[in-house]
Amino acid sequence: MENWKNQILNSLEGLERANPPADVLQKIQQKIKEQNEANKRQWLAVAAAVIIVACANILLITNYDANHSYEEPQKDYSELVSDYSLY
């Protein structure tokens, strides 16, 4: 019964330690730098879109205010009022 444990432990004999390639650190650092630059471009695009939408809204609001007055026209409700008493 204990023999299988010994076989498993002994199966690791003769294995060499894994060694990474010499330039792996530089490759990782380069990929991180590329991802940071891509993230900066994405955030700049988002900021530009937000600014465009905000400017468009401001222009629409100012043009709407210039074309519409705040004075409410007098409405004639006499057609809606009848002589019928509800109580």
Backbone as numpy.savetxt, mean C-alpha at the origin, in Angstrom:
# Nx Ny Nz CAx CAy CAz Cx Cy Cz
17.33 -53.05 19.53 16.51 -51.86 19.53 17.38 -50.61 19.53
18.45 -50.62 20.29 19.35 -49.47 20.37 20.24 -49.38 19.13
20.27 -50.38 18.34 21.15 -50.44 17.18 20.78 -49.37 16.14
19.51 -49.11 15.95 19.08 -48.13 14.93 19.53 -46.72 15.29
19.58 -46.42 16.61 20.05 -45.11 17.03 21.53 -44.93 16.69
22.29 -45.96 16.95 23.72 -45.91 16.65 23.97 -45.79 15.15
23.16 -46.47 14.35 23.30 -46.38 12.90 23.04 -44.95 12.41
22.03 -44.32 12.98 21.71 -42.94 12.58 22.83 -42.00 12.99
23.31 -42.12 14.21 24.40 -41.25 14.67 25.69 -41.50 13.89
25.96 -42.73 13.56 27.17 -43.06 12.81 27.07 -42.65 11.34
25.87 -42.44 10.85 25.71 -42.07 9.44 26.26 -40.67 9.17
26.46 -39.88 10.20 26.99 -38.52 10.03 28.51 -38.50 9.95
29.16 -39.62 10.20 30.62 -39.66 10.14 31.09 -39.48 8.70
32.16 -38.73 8.55 32.73 -38.52 7.23 32.13 -37.36 6.46
31.10 -36.74 6.99 30.50 -35.58 6.32 31.38 -34.36 6.53
31.49 -33.55 5.49 32.28 -32.33 5.60 31.37 -31.15 5.94
31.96 -30.18 6.57 31.22 -28.98 6.93 30.94 -28.18 5.65
29.75 -27.65 5.54 29.37 -26.87 4.36 30.06 -25.50 4.41
30.62 -25.09 3.31 31.28 -23.79 3.20 30.60 -22.97 2.11
30.21 -21.75 2.41 29.57 -20.92 1.40 30.58 -20.44 0.37
30.11 -20.08 -0.82 31.03 -19.52 -1.81 31.66 -18.23 -1.28
32.80 -17.88 -1.81 33.56 -16.74 -1.30 32.83 -15.41 -1.49
32.09 -15.26 -2.58 31.46 -13.97 -2.87 29.99 -13.90 -2.46
29.52 -14.81 -1.63 28.10 -14.85 -1.28 27.69 -13.60 -0.48
28.56 -13.09 0.38 28.21 -11.91 1.17 28.01 -10.69 0.28
28.88 -10.52 -0.72 28.73 -9.39 -1.63 27.45 -9.50 -2.45
27.09 -10.73 -2.86 25.86 -10.92 -3.63 24.63 -10.58 -2.78
24.64 -10.99 -1.53 23.52 -10.69 -0.63 23.41 -9.18 -0.42
24.53 -8.52 -0.18 24.52 -7.08 0.03 24.04 -6.35 -1.23
24.43 -6.82 -2.41 24.00 -6.20 -3.66 22.49 -6.34 -3.85
21.94 -7.52 -3.54 20.50 -7.73 -3.66 19.74 -6.84 -2.69
20.25 -6.69 -1.48 19.60 -5.81 -0.49 19.60 -4.38 -1.01
20.70 -3.94 -1.57 20.80 -2.58 -2.11 19.82 -2.38 -3.26
19.70 -3.37 -4.16 18.77 -3.28 -5.28 17.33 -3.23 -4.79
17.00 -4.01 -3.77 15.64 -4.00 -3.23 15.33 -2.66 -2.58
16.30 -2.07 -1.87 16.08 -0.77 -1.25 15.83 0.30 -2.30
16.57 0.25 -3.42 16.38 1.22 -4.49 15.00 1.03 -5.14
14.57 -0.21 -5.31 13.25 -0.48 -5.89 12.16 0.02 -4.95
12.34 -0.17 -3.64 11.35 0.31 -2.67 11.26 1.83 -2.70
12.41 2.49 -2.84 12.39 3.96 -2.91 11.62 4.43 -4.12
11.82 3.77 -5.27 11.09 4.15 -6.49 9.59 3.92 -6.32
9.21 2.84 -5.67 7.78 2.57 -5.45 7.17 3.64 -4.55
7.86 4.03 -3.49 7.34 5.06 -2.60 7.26 6.41 -3.30
8.22 6.70 -4.17 8.15 7.95 -4.94 6.95 7.95 -5.87
6.66 6.81 -6.48 5.49 6.70 -7.35 4.20 6.89 -6.56
4.13 6.31 -5.38 2.95 6.46 -4.53 2.78 7.92 -4.11
3.87 8.55 -3.71 3.81 9.95 -3.30 3.38 10.84 -4.46
3.89 10.57 -5.65 3.50 11.36 -6.83 2.01 11.19 -7.12
1.51 9.98 -7.01 0.08 9.74 -7.26 -0.78 10.47 -6.23
-0.37 10.46 -4.98 -1.13 11.15 -3.93 -1.14 12.66 -4.19
0.00 13.20 -4.59 0.08 14.64 -4.87 -0.80 15.00 -6.05
-0.80 14.18 -7.10 -1.64 14.44 -8.26 -3.11 14.42 -7.89
-3.52 13.44 -7.11 -4.93 13.35 -6.70 -5.31 14.55 -5.81
-4.43 14.93 -4.90 -4.72 16.07 -4.03 -4.84 17.35 -4.84
-3.93 17.56 -5.79 -4.00 18.77 -6.63 -5.26 18.78 -7.49
-5.62 17.64 -8.03 -6.85 17.55 -8.83 -8.07 17.88 -7.97
-8.11 17.37 -6.76 -9.24 17.67 -5.87 -9.29 19.16 -5.53
-8.16 19.76 -5.27 -8.13 21.18 -4.95 -8.62 22.00 -6.13
-8.17 21.65 -7.34 -8.63 22.36 -8.53 -10.13 22.20 -8.74
-10.63 20.99 -8.55 -12.07 20.77 -8.72 -12.87 21.56 -7.69
-12.41 21.59 -6.46 -13.14 22.31 -5.42 -13.13 23.80 -5.69
-11.98 24.35 -6.07 -11.94 25.80 -6.32 -12.77 26.17 -7.54
-12.77 25.33 -8.57 -13.61 25.62 -9.74 -15.08 25.48 -9.40
-15.44 24.53 -8.59 -16.84 24.36 -8.19 -17.30 25.57 -7.39
-16.47 26.03 -6.47 -16.83 27.20 -5.68 -16.99 28.43 -6.55
-16.18 28.59 -7.56 -16.26 29.76 -8.42 -17.51 29.73 -9.29
-17.99 28.57 -9.65 -19.15 28.45 -10.55 -20.48 28.33 -9.83
-20.47 28.07 -8.55 -21.72 27.89 -7.81 -21.75 28.85 -6.62
-22.88 29.44 -6.43 -23.02 30.33 -5.28 -23.64 29.56 -4.13
-23.44 30.10 -2.94 -23.98 29.43 -1.75 -25.37 29.90 -1.40
-25.88 30.86 -2.15 -27.22 31.34 -1.86 -28.24 30.33 -2.34
-29.13 29.96 -1.44 -30.15 29.00 -1.80 -31.32 29.75 -2.42
-31.77 29.35 -3.59 -32.89 30.05 -4.22 -34.17 29.86 -3.41
-35.03 30.84 -3.48 -36.32 30.75 -2.79 -37.20 29.72 -3.47
-37.70 28.79 -2.68 -38.55 27.74 -3.23 -39.98 28.01 -2.83
-40.87 27.71 -3.73 -42.28 27.91 -3.46 -42.90 26.57 -3.09
-43.22 26.44 -1.82 -43.78 25.18 -1.33 -45.31 25.21 -1.31
-45.92 26.20 -1.90 -47.37 26.32 -1.82 -48.08 25.15 -2.51
-47.44 24.57 -3.52 -48.08 23.44 -4.19 -48.07 22.20 -3.31
-47.11 22.13 -2.41 -47.03 20.97 -1.54 -47.96 21.07 -0.34
-48.26 22.27 0.06 -49.14 22.48 1.21 -50.58 22.47 0.72
-51.39 21.69 1.41 -52.80 21.63 1.03 -53.67 22.09 2.19
-54.92 22.16 1.93 -55.87 22.58 2.97 -56.31 21.40 3.84
-55.79 20.26 3.57 -56.20 19.08 4.34 -55.52 19.07 5.70
-56.27 18.92 6.68 -55.76 18.87 8.01 -55.56 17.40 8.41
-54.38 17.09 8.91 -54.09 15.71 9.28 -54.55 15.40 10.70
-54.96 16.37 11.48 -55.45 16.09 12.84 -56.74 16.75 13.14
